[in-house]
Amino acid sequence: MSLTIGVDVGGTKIAAGVVDDGGSIIEMMKRPTPAANAAGTIEVISESVRELLGRYDVEAVGIGAAGFVDESRSAVAFAPNLSWRHEAVARKVEERVGRPVVVENDGNAAAWAESRMGAGRGHEHMLLITVGTGIGAGFVLNGALYRGRWGHAAEPGHVRVVPDGRLCGCGNRGCWEQYASGNALVAEAREFARRSPGAAVRLLQLAGGTPEGITGPDVTTAAREGDAAALRCFEIVGQWLGQGLADLAAVLDPGCFVLGGGVSESGDLLLNPARDAFASALTGRNYRPHAPIVLAELGADAGLIGASDLARKR
């Protein structure tokens, strides 16, 4: 049995786990991320890996992190939630742990895991779309990760869908994730409550009486109770999501879409309007197969599992 270590580096925590070649996590540990300290983040990763190496015979290490990873899968050019800027992550961790290290974007790593061991099994052409605070993604095409020339591909959340639309954290306006994400769901609910408080009674109850208090879980709770306002918010966000998936299908023609991220945990509340919008917006919809849209299976561990497998296949 081949063992590797996968590391998922987030803005608040670092998760490191020993993973077998079937994708099962044998042991995992989590530690806080010193996000403002580039060298400190490298050290916490290395300490976690060294501790696991003390108990397991591991051949390589894979690290997944949000941000731009270079084409050699060794350095992080920019990580929005960390202080890494042109950081030689692979070399520095290798020097500290004595094992080969591969670095990959966390969305790519999660997509690889879902394609090999999760909801995308059996599909050579699969797109993972993670719907959380924003939109993340990973593309598996012809059975391999599609990374682009510089390693920066699979960022559809920042395709602009509304000219001069909502301001995005990337600096542009009208990006897809401003209309089809967890933040978008909350924005729709708050605006609905401000505009029509009498029709948003349940949302306001859950939020303590103010539109600004409405959270994503509040919208999901109300929608599951059948609240019309909350259901309408899911319908709007789901429509934007489905239209974006149809656009991606026009460009990449995948065999399957896998939806992950926190908002996807709402299940059919998001899936049903997304599937309907996808079917309506798909180019040549009457003359081509419709790729299924399914929920991810590996949850929050997908990035760690995928990073470990990419290290094994380095």
N, C-alpha and C positions, 0 to 999 in steps of 0.2 A: 504494500500500500504506500503510495506516494503522498507525502505531507508537505504542504507549503503554508506560509503565513500570509494572511490578508490583513491589511490595515486600512481602515476608513477614517480619513482625517476630516473632521468637521470643525466648524467655528467654535463649538463649545466642548466637544469631547472627541477623543481618539479611541476607536475600538480596534483591537488587534485580536485575531483568532487563528488557531491552527485548524486547517481545513484539509479533509482527505480528497482523493481524486474523484469521489462521487458528489462532492459539494457539501458534505456534512461537516458542521462545525464541531470539533472535538472539545475545544476549550476557548473561551473568549474572556478578555478583560477590557475594562474601560477606564480611561483616565481623563481628567480635564485638559483641555487644549490651552496652552499659553499663547493665544492667537496673536497677541501683540509682540511676541518675541520669536523671531524667525529661528534663531539658534536653539531656543528653548523647545520649540515644537519638534525640531529634529531630534533633540535629546530625549524627549518623552517617547517618541516613536521608537527610538533605538533601545531605550530602557525596557519598553514593553516587549519588543522582539527578543532581546537578550534573556528576559525572564522566561519566555516561552521556549527558547532554545535550550534552556537549562532542563527542560522536562521532555522535549520531543526532538527527534531527529528530523530536521527540516531542510529541504534542498534549496529553497529560494523564498523571496519575500516580494509581495506585490502591494503597492500603495496606491490607493484611490483618493483623489482630492478634487474638490470643485475648483475649476480654473483652467487656464491654458497650459497644457502639457506639450512639450516640444515633440518634433517628429521622431526623435530617438527614444522617447519614453524614459527620459532620465532627469529632465529639469522642468520646474514649474515657472513659467514666465510671469504669470500673474494669478493670484488667488484672491477673490474678492473678500473672503471672510478670514483671511490669514495675512500675515505680513510678508509672505514670500513674494519676492520680486527677482526674477531670473535666478531662482534658487536651485543649486545643483543637488537636488534631494537624493537621487539614487547614489551618487558617489559618496556623499556624506554619511548616509546610513550604512552603505556597504563597508566603509572604513570602520564603523563602530560595531557591526554585527558579524562581519566575516561571511556573508552570504550574498549571492547575486540579488540585485534589487531591480524591479521594474516599476515605473510610475505610470499611472493612467488617470485620465479624467474620470471622476466618480460616476457620471452618467454613462460613459462608455463601459466602465467596469460592470455596472448594474445591467446594462443591456446584454453584455456578453454572458453574464450569469443566467439571465432569463432565457436567452436563446439556447443555452446548453442544458440547463437544469430546471428551468421554470416554465412559465406559460408559453414561451416561444419555441419549445422543443419541437423539432421536426421541420422548422421553417428556416430555409437558407436565406430568406429575405425578410427581416423583422425590424420594426422600429419600436423602440421603447420611448414612451413619452411620460415623464413624471410630472404630475400636476400637484404642486405644493404651493409654497409662498409665491414662486414663479413657475416657469416651465423649464424642465431639464429634458435631456434626450440622449439617446445613443442609437446608432444605426449599425445593424449587422446586415451586410449585403454580400451575396455569393459566399455565405458562410464565414465571412471575416469582418472584423470591425472596420467601418469606413471612418477614417480619421482626417481625410483631406491632406493637402500638400504639407501644411505646417503643423498638423495635429490639432487643429482648432475647429473641425467640422462639428456637425450635430448641435447647433445652437438655434433651433427654429423658434424658440421663444422670443427671439429678437428680430424676427422678420416683421417688418412694419405692415400692418393690415389696415390701419386707419391713418390717412395722411393728416399730420398735425393733430393727432389724437392725444390720449393721456400720456403724461410725462412718465418715462420709464427710468429705472435706476441706472440703465446703461448710458443715459444721456440723450437718447433719441425719443421721439414721440410716436405713439400709436403701435407699439410692439404687441405681438400676439399675446404675450403673457399678461398684458394689462387688461385683457378681456376674457381670458380662459384659464384662470389660475385661482388659487385660494384667496389671494388679495382681491382679485376681481369679484369673487363671490361675496366677500365681505363688503366691498365697495357698492355692489348692487343692492345688498340688503340695507345698508345704512342710508343710501339714497332713497330707497323705497320707503323706509321708516320716516325720513324727514319729509318726504313729499306727501305720503298718505298714512299718517300715524294711526288713523282709525282702522286701516286694513292690515296693520302690522302689529296688532296688539300682542300676539304671542311672542314675536321677536323682541319687542320692547320689554315684555315681562322677563324673558330669559336674560336680557342685557341690563337689568336693573333700572329700566325706564328711560334710557337715553340711546339715541341711534349710534353715538360714538362708542357705546359699550358692546355693540353686537360683535360677536366673534364667529369664526368659521364653524366651530362645534355647535354654537347656538343655531345657526342656519340649518345645519344637518339635523339637529334634534327637532326643530320645528317642522322641517320637511317630512321627517319620519312620522310625525304626528298628524300629517296631512294638512298642515297650514298652507293656505293658498299663496301667501306672499313668499314664503320660503321656497315653495315648489317653483314659483315663477322665477326666482333668482337662479335656481339650478337649471331651469329651462334655458335662460339667457346664456349662462356660462357654457352649458352643454352644447348649445347651438354654435357658439364661437369655436368651441373645441372641435366639433365635428367638421365644421367648414375648414378649419386649419388642417385636419387630417386628410380631407379630400384634396387640398392643395398639395400636401406632401405626397399623396398617392399619384397625383398627376406628374410629379417630378421623379419619384423613386420607385413607384409601382411595387410596394412591399406585399408579401404574402400574408402578413399579420401585423396588427398594431397591438402592443401591450401597454396598458395604462397602469402606472404606479404613482407613488407619492401620496401624501396625506389626504388630498381631496378624493382620490380614487376609492378610499375606504368607504365612501358613501354609496358605493355600488351602483345599483340601477338608477338612483336619483341622478347620477351624472351620465351613466352609460346610455340610458334610453334616449335622452335628447341628443346626445352626441352621435349615436348610431343613426337616428332619424336625419339629422342634419348632414351627416356624411353621405347617406344614401341619396339625399336630394341634391347635394352639391358636387358629387363625383363626376368628373368629366367623362362623357360617353357611358354614363351609368347603365344604359340599357343594353350595352354591347360588351361588357367586360365583367369579370368576377369582382365581387365586393370583398375586399380583405376583411376578415373578422376583427372585431375590436374586443379584446378580452382584458381581464384584470390580471395584474402581476401576481405571482405566487410566492416570491421569496421575501417580500416585505423589506424592512429596513436593513436586512443583512445582505441584500443583493450586491451592493458595492464591494463589501468585504469578500464575499464568495467569488465574485468575478475577478477582483484583483489577484486573489490567490491562484485562480486558474490561469490567468494570463502570465503570472510568474512561472507556473509549471510549464507553459508552452513557449517560454521565451526563446 
